[in-house]
Amino acid sequence: MVNGPPTPPPTTAAELQDEARIASTSTADQAPAVHASDPPPPQAAPETRLEIYQDVLPALIDSLARNEYNRLVLVAEEADLEARQRAIDSNQGFLSSPL
């Protein structure tokens, strides 16, 4: 019934249990199937990103101690860009054919 009043939310214990059961089964039905033959999705190596940030941490601390906020932002942005580029480069090996 499209034009009828909206359904009130569950209020009794039985209604709340039914709602929880329906919600848990609907999310289980929507989970994507994973096959053993499927390769794992490509992920950037977190240790590479961590290394980059550990390398620039002294420069960030020094910039902060000297109140050089422009340099601080510049160093942080460059490190972030380098980490992203390395992540992109590491994922390029997973392409099997050109599009």
Secondary structure, 3 states (H helix, E strand, C coil): CCCCCCCCCCCCHHHHHHHHHHHHHHHHHHCCCCCCCCCCCCCCCHHHHHHHHHHHHHHHHHHHHCCCHHHHHHHHHHHHHHHHHHHHHHHHHHCCCCC
